[in-house]
Amino acid sequence: MKSSIQDVAQLAHVSISTVSRSFTRPDLVSKATRDKVMKAADELNFSISRSAAALKTGRALRIAVLISGRLNLWFSSSIMEGLNESFHDEGYDISIYQMSSAEERRAFFDMLPVRRNVDAVIVISFDIDSNEIRQLRSVDVPIIGINSSLPEERGFNAAVRIDDKQGSKLAARHLITLGHRDIAYIRTDREVTLHFSVQGRFDSFMTCCKSNGVEPRVFVTDEGKNNVSKVVTQLLNSDHMPTAIACQEDGIAIPLLFQLERNGFTIPNDISIIGYDDSTYARDLGLTTIRQTPVEMAHEAARMTLALIDKQPLDEPFKTFPAQLIVRSTTARLRH
């Protein structure tokens, strides 16, 4: 038989209203009393309904997450892992709105007026124009960015980001210091407005190289299943192979490493390769890369979100996480 709130009250020797407040307004209940109620609820396998909790708090207990691109990318999945870890423990659900195209983006904002049943909106890795900001503002909930463009200027309440400008400079300077001048950069053709962060990486890398008298060759591919094979074909069909290749992300660098070796190249003796992310398998494969910590960034974004929902001030609403160069075996000094 399913336990009731009355059963919990009886076992904990408190009133029914105290049980209700322990779940919905824990700030009004002493820690000792709440611990006693939670212990009784655990023993009886009882949980108060989400609808009741929402009515009590006046909240939807739901966070809307706007994310660009595929969810199975390392960065995206890591962000979602971190957000879920933080919000689940606080009783919040996450509603994901995937923005893989401009059409999906327009559809989301067109339907925004009927999506007011959220307590906050988190925007991940793409730019928002002034009209869209006004539409988000109409929902009257906090807006938090993760790797979003100009969050302060756009009117976000808070944001966290990786310092992509610093990270790309570290990558470019590393290759140049090793003596490389014939450098290639491999990127995808994602829409800039949907993928601000990777565009920032590219711009910073190119600027740093050019300021050091290096003009990288740029190879562009799509996000299809054979995207790295297409890049390898472009490289092999070029006049000559570069001595070093910088990749937009590890998701390009890792398969590229395998495919170049299948074509007879030795890494790093023939070609140096550097990625960006320090994602899964980067350490095992010895990939030189730029480290970022998306799970940690997501935890911080979630902390900010919960504070804003509770109308608490933030000491540092716009936080930048430093990038770190991780040198491993896939880069080496140029051999003449």
Steps between C-alpha positions, in 0.01 A plus 500: 500500500629847412597711800324829561609832647300405811714185540818708487364748754407220735839325473693827544269620783431832328199666341397450137576867429854453634553210258371716215727790594800266530459421131376830359636769738798341678623846602205519742588173675793435732769265374435251778128484420555479126757220545245311710232546232734395220605190692136400547425570132794282393385214721149521351625562145289817489543804274274801475352561156677748276173676426442556872853629545458732203176638641661557837804681364339670202770349280490267202804305627620490141798658322497562123834427331561634148786308342651515153606199295493133583457382858750215457795736457744480792452861609120491479464170682746612770305822555174307529662257743611787724164679485307182577725417796431840654132549418385146573613524861298821537181347357514670159437345161677610182315568174742490206434706187747397232595766244654310210384744233377855454149358444499325838623819657218708347244238601614514861470876529168504314361257758661675795181666631349158577818379673484713810494201734872510580695662781810592297646478149857382432650581159795286390761595238313723260433867447167664575384812320325794665152394384547151644623648827179706520300183439688319776454797731123477444503166684629695804747239626880509540708445184836328546761443228760227457761593237257758362592813308525832687267394784528828691426712192214267402334543838560157653470479878810281531738294288800268506740441215833351404760753392506385136712797398770398748467131409547555129797729562661225706447252217637732232803609704581139586521399133690815401748455787565147375608655170191433291412752232298284260196456722150383410184569700203264469155625587135419431258718308263549792288813490685771690185617678434147625857423603662814629764321709670307220499811282682684776763227508559530127522879500746506790720228349520678164573838660782359711658321204481803273654723766796261492531505122323165446206459262326170581319307230136444598317177422125496554280195541141428599369313803403182315619148575788519249611853579858406597540278191404801290768710669764231445407494131540878485839479670630223272381688192672823603834608353683387812424378851534743791753433773241566771121482526285677759145370539190684613433222751624159610204346318684585177857450623457143629358339184737712290793350691390145412423577136831674434687204649301265275623708206863447599573811707676480834373726776679721604811431288325588172215715630427650842134503612336707771136481609273702726298371800708229673201273445454127551796295369723806445731394784501132391598596145762751608320789328640847562195715563345796679322397817162634600275369778135505386365300795656751739363789295153342505513460877584869535226602255249289694609657829450846351161398360370373833623813677326723246177301532521561874567869423841488666775738382802354320851610597632420150213466251728479194775246553779393262672165537864494380609269220806280550747364246555126550812392312517132411663288230314615185701823465875531451761747388517537124768283342680657205 
